[in-house]
Amino acid sequence: MKIYSSYYAMLRRIIKGGGVPVGISLGSPKGFADNYTVLDDLAPEPQMLSQYKAGTLSVDHFTAWYNEKLNHIDFNLICFRLSALDHDGRPLVLLCWEGLRGITKDSPRPFCHRHLVLDFLAKQAFFRGSVRGEITKWPGNKI
């Protein structure tokens, strides 16, 4: 199983390229309900996200709060749900709203909870070797 992350603006390309889109956000784009699965257990809490966006919660505090959430989710259920989505070796792509804003030479990916999820999954024995990283440009027609 290969697991990537990206953002909803890439959804059409991910589907066309054979990826399996998995929403991990609060809310989802209209018109795509039949094209992807949502794992809302991995979405940030509304209060957490609104405080971060308002600037009253720092990246460090958001990270600590969100990692605490990840440490308390039913990991077996997440493993089961992600494994059930593994169709014919097609890569899973965890999606949320945050785009590429904030990418610099020193910070190759913007801050987003999806990267915290990738980091969390990469540390779990079940997913070791599965986590691949962020899709920021479309690599041809196939992932």
Helices and strands as residue ranges (DSSP letters): E 3-7, G 8-10, H 11-16, E 20-23, G 33-35, E 37-38, G 40-42, H 46-54, H 59-72, H 75-84, E 92-96, H 113-122, G 125-127, E 131-134
